[in-house]
Amino acid sequence: MERKSGSSSTIEVMFEGGWTISFRLHNASSKTEPSLKFDIQFIGIASSVGLHVIDIV
């Protein structure tokens, strides 16, 4: 686990098998509010996981 370079609110966690997940805590507003949001994104997915994309026209 490490802090994302250049960010004070994002950490990236690397797991065995190729998984990497980014976690970010933010308030989504320029003004001070008591509400916080938590974002999670997959950065790296294990090579054993299949991916299928369907184009919608």
PDB file of N, CA, C and O in Angstrom:
ATOM      1  N   MET A   1       0.851  -1.161   0.000  1.00  0.00           N
ATOM      2  CA  MET A   1       0.000   0.000   0.000  1.00  0.00           C
ATOM      3  C   MET A   1       0.901   1.228   0.000  1.00  0.00           C
ATOM      4  O   MET A   1       1.875   1.290   0.750  1.00  0.00           O
ATOM      5  N   GLU A   2       0.572   2.210  -0.846  1.00  0.00           N
ATOM      6  CA  GLU A   2       1.352   3.439  -0.891  1.00  0.00           C
ATOM      7  C   GLU A   2       0.475   4.603  -1.325  1.00  0.00           C
ATOM      8  O   GLU A   2      -0.541   4.419  -1.996  1.00  0.00           O
ATOM      9  N   ARG A   3       0.881   5.794  -0.933  1.00  0.00           N
ATOM     10  CA  ARG A   3       0.161   6.993  -1.350  1.00  0.00           C
ATOM     11  C   ARG A   3       0.488   7.269  -2.817  1.00  0.00           C
ATOM     12  O   ARG A   3       1.638   7.152  -3.240  1.00  0.00           O
ATOM     13  N   LYS A   4      -0.540   7.636  -3.584  1.00  0.00           N
ATOM     14  CA  LYS A   4      -0.336   7.954  -4.992  1.00  0.00           C
ATOM     15  C   LYS A   4       0.545   9.200  -5.098  1.00  0.00           C
ATOM     16  O   LYS A   4       0.332  10.180  -4.384  1.00  0.00           O
ATOM     17  N   SER A   5       1.508   9.157  -5.969  1.00  0.00           N
ATOM     18  CA  SER A   5       2.441  10.267  -6.154  1.00  0.00           C
ATOM     19  C   SER A   5       1.696  11.557  -6.496  1.00  0.00           C
ATOM     20  O   SER A   5       0.896  11.588  -7.431  1.00  0.00           O
ATOM     21  N   GLY A   6       1.962  12.613  -5.740  1.00  0.00           N
ATOM     22  CA  GLY A   6       1.344  13.910  -5.987  1.00  0.00           C
ATOM     23  C   GLY A   6      -0.052  14.073  -5.422  1.00  0.00           C
ATOM     24  O   GLY A   6      -0.697  15.089  -5.681  1.00  0.00           O
ATOM     25  N   SER A   7      -0.544  13.103  -4.655  1.00  0.00           N
ATOM     26  CA  SER A   7      -1.897  13.182  -4.098  1.00  0.00           C
ATOM     27  C   SER A   7      -1.860  13.003  -2.585  1.00  0.00           C
ATOM     28  O   SER A   7      -1.114  12.177  -2.059  1.00  0.00           O
ATOM     29  N   SER A   8      -2.683  13.797  -1.893  1.00  0.00           N
ATOM     30  CA  SER A   8      -2.769  13.657  -0.431  1.00  0.00           C
ATOM     31  C   SER A   8      -4.026  12.903  -0.007  1.00  0.00           C
ATOM     32  O   SER A   8      -4.233  12.667   1.183  1.00  0.00           O
ATOM     33  N   SER A   9      -4.877  12.519  -0.983  1.00  0.00           N
ATOM     34  CA  SER A   9      -6.131  11.857  -0.638  1.00  0.00           C
ATOM     35  C   SER A   9      -6.334  10.506  -1.323  1.00  0.00           C
ATOM     36  O   SER A   9      -7.417   9.928  -1.231  1.00  0.00           O
ATOM     37  N   THR A  10      -5.298   9.990  -2.015  1.00  0.00           N
ATOM     38  CA  THR A  10      -5.428   8.727  -2.752  1.00  0.00           C
ATOM     39  C   THR A  10      -4.330   7.752  -2.352  1.00  0.00           C
ATOM     40  O   THR A  10      -3.156   8.113  -2.282  1.00  0.00           O
ATOM     41  N   ILE A  11      -4.735   6.498  -2.089  1.00  0.00           N
ATOM     42  CA  ILE A  11      -3.761   5.434  -1.868  1.00  0.00           C
ATOM     43  C   ILE A  11      -4.007   4.342  -2.898  1.00  0.00           C
ATOM     44  O   ILE A  11      -5.134   4.148  -3.354  1.00  0.00           O
ATOM     45  N   GLU A  12      -2.952   3.633  -3.259  1.00  0.00           N
ATOM     46  CA  GLU A  12      -3.061   2.509  -4.177  1.00  0.00           C
ATOM     47  C   GLU A  12      -2.594   1.258  -3.459  1.00  0.00           C
ATOM     48  O   GLU A  12      -1.547   1.251  -2.811  1.00  0.00           O
ATOM     49  N   VAL A  13      -3.380   0.200  -3.582  1.00  0.00           N
ATOM     50  CA  VAL A  13      -3.075  -1.070  -2.927  1.00  0.00           C
ATOM     51  C   VAL A  13      -2.821  -2.115  -4.003  1.00  0.00           C
ATOM     52  O   VAL A  13      -3.667  -2.347  -4.866  1.00  0.00           O
ATOM     53  N   MET A  14      -1.637  -2.753  -3.947  1.00  0.00           N
ATOM     54  CA  MET A  14      -1.275  -3.784  -4.897  1.00  0.00           C
ATOM     55  C   MET A  14      -1.410  -5.154  -4.223  1.00  0.00           C
ATOM     56  O   MET A  14      -0.886  -5.368  -3.130  1.00  0.00           O
ATOM     57  N   PHE A  15      -2.108  -6.069  -4.874  1.00  0.00           N
ATOM     58  CA  PHE A  15      -2.331  -7.414  -4.350  1.00  0.00           C
ATOM     59  C   PHE A  15      -1.588  -8.431  -5.211  1.00  0.00           C
ATOM     60  O   PHE A  15      -1.181  -8.133  -6.334  1.00  0.00           O
ATOM     61  N   GLU A  16      -1.421  -9.624  -4.674  1.00  0.00           N
ATOM     62  CA  GLU A  16      -0.810 -10.711  -5.442  1.00  0.00           C
ATOM     63  C   GLU A  16      -1.700 -11.055  -6.630  1.00  0.00           C
ATOM     64  O   GLU A  16      -2.923 -10.948  -6.545  1.00  0.00           O
ATOM     65  N   GLY A  17      -1.099 -11.459  -7.715  1.00  0.00           N
ATOM     66  CA  GLY A  17      -1.859 -11.877  -8.887  1.00  0.00           C
ATOM     67  C   GLY A  17      -2.151 -10.749  -9.858  1.00  0.00           C
ATOM     68  O   GLY A  17      -2.815 -10.976 -10.869  1.00  0.00           O
ATOM     69  N   GLY A  18      -1.675  -9.536  -9.584  1.00  0.00           N
ATOM     70  CA  GLY A  18      -1.855  -8.445 -10.534  1.00  0.00           C
ATOM     71  C   GLY A  18      -2.954  -7.456 -10.228  1.00  0.00           C
ATOM     72  O   GLY A  18      -3.157  -6.515 -10.996  1.00  0.00           O
ATOM     73  N   TRP A  19      -3.672  -7.636  -9.129  1.00  0.00           N
ATOM     74  CA  TRP A  19      -4.739  -6.702  -8.776  1.00  0.00           C
ATOM     75  C   TRP A  19      -4.156  -5.428  -8.171  1.00  0.00           C
ATOM     76  O   TRP A  19      -3.294  -5.494  -7.295  1.00  0.00           O
ATOM     77  N   THR A  20      -4.627  -4.263  -8.636  1.00  0.00           N
ATOM     78  CA  THR A  20      -4.273  -2.974  -8.044  1.00  0.00           C
ATOM     79  C   THR A  20      -5.541  -2.137  -7.951  1.00  0.00           C
ATOM     80  O   THR A  20      -6.272  -1.982  -8.929  1.00  0.00           O
ATOM     81  N   ILE A  21      -5.793  -1.598  -6.757  1.00  0.00           N
ATOM     82  CA  ILE A  21      -6.999  -0.813  -6.517  1.00  0.00           C
ATOM     83  C   ILE A  21      -6.600   0.545  -5.959  1.00  0.00           C
ATOM     84  O   ILE A  21      -5.720   0.640  -5.102  1.00  0.00           O
ATOM     85  N   SER A  22      -7.253   1.598  -6.450  1.00  0.00           N
ATOM     86  CA  SER A  22      -7.023   2.965  -5.986  1.00  0.00           C
ATOM     87  C   SER A  22      -8.204   3.390  -5.117  1.00  0.00           C
ATOM     88  O   SER A  22      -9.360   3.222  -5.506  1.00  0.00           O
ATOM     89  N   PHE A  23      -7.905   3.947  -3.927  1.00  0.00           N
ATOM     90  CA  PHE A  23      -8.926   4.432  -3.000  1.00  0.00           C
ATOM     91  C   PHE A  23      -8.739   5.937  -2.813  1.00  0.00           C
ATOM     92  O   PHE A  23      -7.626   6.389  -2.544  1.00  0.00           O
ATOM     93  N   ARG A  24      -9.815   6.719  -2.953  1.00  0.00           N
ATOM     94  CA  ARG A  24      -9.714   8.164  -2.801  1.00  0.00           C
ATOM     95  C   ARG A  24     -10.839   8.676  -1.911  1.00  0.00           C
ATOM     96  O   ARG A  24     -11.999   8.307  -2.097  1.00  0.00           O
ATOM     97  N   LEU A  25     -10.498   9.522  -0.947  1.00  0.00           N
ATOM     98  CA  LEU A  25     -11.457  10.143  -0.046  1.00  0.00           C
ATOM     99  C   LEU A  25     -11.527  11.628  -0.395  1.00  0.00           C
ATOM    100  O   LEU A  25     -10.498  12.303  -0.421  1.00  0.00           O
ATOM    101  N   HIS A  26     -12.733  12.148  -0.664  1.00  0.00           N
ATOM    102  CA  HIS A  26     -12.870  13.549  -1.055  1.00  0.00           C
ATOM    103  C   HIS A  26     -14.260  14.056  -0.694  1.00  0.00           C
ATOM    104  O   HIS A  26     -15.144  13.280  -0.331  1.00  0.00           O
ATOM    105  N   ASN A  27     -14.442  15.384  -0.798  1.00  0.00           N
ATOM    106  CA  ASN A  27     -15.753  15.952  -0.477  1.00  0.00           C
ATOM    107  C   ASN A  27     -16.523  16.419  -1.714  1.00  0.00           C
ATOM    108  O   ASN A  27     -17.686  16.803  -1.584  1.00  0.00           O
ATOM    109  N   ALA A  28     -15.934  16.401  -2.886  1.00  0.00           N
ATOM    110  CA  ALA A  28     -16.594  16.719  -4.162  1.00  0.00           C
ATOM    111  C   ALA A  28     -17.188  18.126  -4.191  1.00  0.00           C
ATOM    112  O   ALA A  28     -18.146  18.387  -4.918  1.00  0.00           O
ATOM    113  N   SER A  29     -16.625  19.013  -3.409  1.00  0.00           N
ATOM    114  CA  SER A  29     -17.119  20.386  -3.375  1.00  0.00           C
ATOM    115  C   SER A  29     -15.966  21.326  -3.062  1.00  0.00           C
ATOM    116  O   SER A  29     -15.016  20.948  -2.376  1.00  0.00           O
ATOM    117  N   SER A  30     -16.051  22.547  -3.564  1.00  0.00           N
ATOM    118  CA  SER A  30     -14.993  23.510  -3.280  1.00  0.00           C
ATOM    119  C   SER A  30     -15.189  24.177  -1.918  1.00  0.00           C
ATOM    120  O   SER A  30     -14.265  24.805  -1.401  1.00  0.00           O
ATOM    121  N   LYS A  31     -16.389  24.047  -1.328  1.00  0.00           N
ATOM    122  CA  LYS A  31     -16.620  24.626  -0.006  1.00  0.00           C
ATOM    123  C   LYS A  31     -16.523  23.538   1.068  1.00  0.00           C
ATOM    124  O   LYS A  31     -16.664  22.351   0.773  1.00  0.00           O
ATOM    125  N   THR A  32     -16.287  23.943   2.284  1.00  0.00           N
ATOM    126  CA  THR A  32     -16.144  23.004   3.395  1.00  0.00           C
ATOM    127  C   THR A  32     -17.515  22.466   3.795  1.00  0.00           C
ATOM    128  O   THR A  32     -18.423  23.235   4.108  1.00  0.00           O
ATOM    129  N   GLU A  33     -17.657  21.147   3.784  1.00  0.00           N
ATOM    130  CA  GLU A  33     -18.910  20.477   4.142  1.00  0.00           C
ATOM    131  C   GLU A  33     -18.594  19.253   4.996  1.00  0.00           C
ATOM    132  O   GLU A  33     -17.491  18.713   4.918  1.00  0.00           O
ATOM    133  N   PRO A  34     -19.553  18.810   5.811  1.00  0.00           N
ATOM    134  CA  PRO A  34     -19.310  17.629   6.649  1.00  0.00           C
ATOM    135  C   PRO A  34     -19.471  16.301   5.896  1.00  0.00           C
ATOM    136  O   PRO A  34     -19.323  15.236   6.497  1.00  0.00           O
ATOM    137  N   SER A  35     -19.769  16.347   4.602  1.00  0.00           N
ATOM    138  CA  SER A  35     -20.008  15.149   3.809  1.00  0.00           C
ATOM    139  C   SER A  35     -18.751  14.737   3.043  1.00  0.00           C
ATOM    140  O   SER A  35     -18.099  15.580   2.427  1.00  0.00           O
ATOM    141  N   LEU A  36     -18.405  13.442   3.078  1.00  0.00           N
ATOM    142  CA  LEU A  36     -17.256  12.920   2.342  1.00  0.00           C
ATOM    143  C   LEU A  36     -17.700  11.810   1.397  1.00  0.00           C
ATOM    144  O   LEU A  36     -18.695  11.130   1.648  1.00  0.00           O
ATOM    145  N   LYS A  37     -16.958  11.634   0.312  1.00  0.00           N
ATOM    146  CA  LYS A  37     -17.210  10.558  -0.648  1.00  0.00           C
ATOM    147  C   LYS A  37     -15.973   9.673  -0.735  1.00  0.00           C
ATOM    148  O   LYS A  37     -14.849  10.124  -0.519  1.00  0.00           O
ATOM    149  N   PHE A  38     -16.204   8.416  -1.052  1.00  0.00           N
ATOM    150  CA  PHE A  38     -15.142   7.425  -1.122  1.00  0.00           C
ATOM    151  C   PHE A  38     -15.190   6.786  -2.500  1.00  0.00           C
ATOM    152  O   PHE A  38     -16.173   6.129  -2.844  1.00  0.00           O
ATOM    153  N   ASP A  39     -14.135   6.971  -3.297  1.00  0.00           N
ATOM    154  CA  ASP A  39     -14.070   6.403  -4.645  1.00  0.00           C
ATOM    155  C   ASP A  39     -13.111   5.224  -4.672  1.00  0.00           C
ATOM    156  O   ASP A  39     -12.047   5.265  -4.054  1.00  0.00           O
ATOM    157  N   ILE A  40     -13.494   4.172  -5.390  1.00  0.00           N
ATOM    158  CA  ILE A  40     -12.638   3.011  -5.588  1.00  0.00           C
ATOM    159  C   ILE A  40     -12.550   2.750  -7.090  1.00  0.00           C
ATOM    160  O   ILE A  40     -13.569   2.721  -7.781  1.00  0.00           O
ATOM    161  N   GLN A  41     -11.317   2.557  -7.596  1.00  0.00           N
ATOM    162  CA  GLN A  41     -11.127   2.245  -9.013  1.00  0.00           C
ATOM    163  C   GLN A  41     -10.146   1.090  -9.144  1.00  0.00           C
ATOM    164  O   GLN A  41      -9.163   1.005  -8.408  1.00  0.00           O
ATOM    165  N   PHE A  42     -10.431   0.195 -10.103  1.00  0.00           N
ATOM    166  CA  PHE A  42      -9.486  -0.862 -10.430  1.00  0.00           C
ATOM    167  C   PHE A  42      -8.439  -0.269 -11.366  1.00  0.00           C
ATOM    168  O   PHE A  42      -8.777   0.250 -12.429  1.00  0.00           O
ATOM    169  N   ILE A  43      -7.179  -0.344 -10.976  1.00  0.00           N
ATOM    170  CA  ILE A  43      -6.077   0.141 -11.795  1.00  0.00           C
ATOM    171  C   ILE A  43      -5.485  -1.019 -12.598  1.00  0.00           C
ATOM    172  O   ILE A  43      -5.195  -0.881 -13.786  1.00  0.00           O
ATOM    173  N   GLY A  44      -5.312  -2.162 -11.933  1.00  0.00           N
ATOM    174  CA  GLY A  44      -4.786  -3.354 -12.582  1.00  0.00           C
ATOM    175  C   GLY A  44      -5.656  -4.548 -12.259  1.00  0.00           C
ATOM    176  O   GLY A  44      -6.070  -4.726 -11.114  1.00  0.00           O
ATOM    177  N   ILE A  45      -5.938  -5.374 -13.263  1.00  0.00           N
ATOM    178  CA  ILE A  45      -6.768  -6.568 -13.085  1.00  0.00           C
ATOM    179  C   ILE A  45      -5.918  -7.793 -13.383  1.00  0.00           C
ATOM    180  O   ILE A  45      -5.122  -7.795 -14.323  1.00  0.00           O
ATOM    181  N   ALA A  46      -6.089  -8.823 -12.586  1.00  0.00           N
ATOM    182  CA  ALA A  46      -5.317 -10.054 -12.751  1.00  0.00           C
ATOM    183  C   ALA A  46      -5.455 -10.601 -14.166  1.00  0.00           C
ATOM    184  O   ALA A  46      -6.533 -10.550 -14.758  1.00  0.00           O
ATOM    185  N   SER A  47      -4.365 -11.121 -14.699  1.00  0.00           N
ATOM    186  CA  SER A  47      -4.378 -11.634 -16.068  1.00  0.00           C
ATOM    187  C   SER A  47      -5.284 -12.849 -16.233  1.00  0.00           C
ATOM    188  O   SER A  47      -5.670 -13.182 -17.353  1.00  0.00           O
ATOM    189  N   SER A  48      -5.627 -13.512 -15.137  1.00  0.00           N
ATOM    190  CA  SER A  48      -6.490 -14.689 -15.212  1.00  0.00           C
ATOM    191  C   SER A  48      -7.971 -14.326 -15.374  1.00  0.00           C
ATOM    192  O   SER A  48      -8.799 -15.207 -15.607  1.00  0.00           O
ATOM    193  N   VAL A  49      -8.305 -13.054 -15.254  1.00  0.00           N
ATOM    194  CA  VAL A  49      -9.692 -12.607 -15.379  1.00  0.00           C
ATOM    195  C   VAL A  49      -9.965 -12.263 -16.834  1.00  0.00           C
ATOM    196  O   VAL A  49      -9.209 -11.512 -17.450  1.00  0.00           O
ATOM    197  N   GLY A  50     -11.030 -12.802 -17.377  1.00  0.00           N
ATOM    198  CA  GLY A  50     -11.394 -12.512 -18.759  1.00  0.00           C
ATOM    199  C   GLY A  50     -12.175 -11.215 -18.856  1.00  0.00           C
ATOM    200  O   GLY A  50     -12.841 -10.819 -17.899  1.00  0.00           O
ATOM    201  N   LEU A  51     -12.103 -10.556 -19.986  1.00  0.00           N
ATOM    202  CA  LEU A  51     -12.808  -9.302 -20.201  1.00  0.00           C
ATOM    203  C   LEU A  51     -13.503  -9.364 -21.543  1.00  0.00           C
ATOM    204  O   LEU A  51     -12.894  -9.717 -22.553  1.00  0.00           O
ATOM    205  N   HIS A  52     -14.789  -9.018 -21.551  1.00  0.00           N
ATOM    206  CA  HIS A  52     -15.544  -9.011 -22.781  1.00  0.00           C
ATOM    207  C   HIS A  52     -16.258  -7.668 -22.894  1.00  0.00           C
ATOM    208  O   HIS A  52     -16.969  -7.261 -21.975  1.00  0.00           O
ATOM    209  N   VAL A  53     -16.075  -6.992 -23.997  1.00  0.00           N
ATOM    210  CA  VAL A  53     -16.688  -5.674 -24.221  1.00  0.00           C
ATOM    211  C   VAL A  53     -17.709  -5.787 -25.328  1.00  0.00           C
ATOM    212  O   VAL A  53     -17.433  -6.345 -26.391  1.00  0.00           O
ATOM    213  N   ILE A  54     -18.900  -5.250 -25.072  1.00  0.00           N
ATOM    214  CA  ILE A  54     -19.964  -5.228 -26.081  1.00  0.00           C
ATOM    215  C   ILE A  54     -20.190  -3.779 -26.486  1.00  0.00           C
ATOM    216  O   ILE A  54     -20.552  -2.948 -25.654  1.00  0.00           O
ATOM    217  N   ASP A  55     -19.977  -3.475 -27.760  1.00  0.00           N
ATOM    218  CA  ASP A  55     -20.199  -2.125 -28.262  1.00  0.00           C
ATOM    219  C   ASP A  55     -21.690  -1.908 -28.480  1.00  0.00           C
ATOM    220  O   ASP A  55     -22.360  -2.730 -29.105  1.00  0.00           O
ATOM    221  N   ILE A  56     -22.200  -0.810 -27.966  1.00  0.00           N
ATOM    222  CA  ILE A  56     -23.613  -0.449 -28.156  1.00  0.00           C
ATOM    223  C   ILE A  56     -23.647   0.703 -29.150  1.00  0.00           C
ATOM    224  O   ILE A  56     -23.037   1.751 -28.941  1.00  0.00           O
ATOM    225  N   VAL A  57     -24.369   0.481 -30.224  1.00  0.00           N
ATOM    226  CA  VAL A  57     -24.394   1.481 -31.297  1.00  0.00           C
ATOM    227  C   VAL A  57     -25.667   2.275 -31.233  1.00  0.00           C
ATOM    228  O   VAL A  57     -25.879   3.168 -32.053  1.00  0.00           O
TER     229      VAL A  57
END
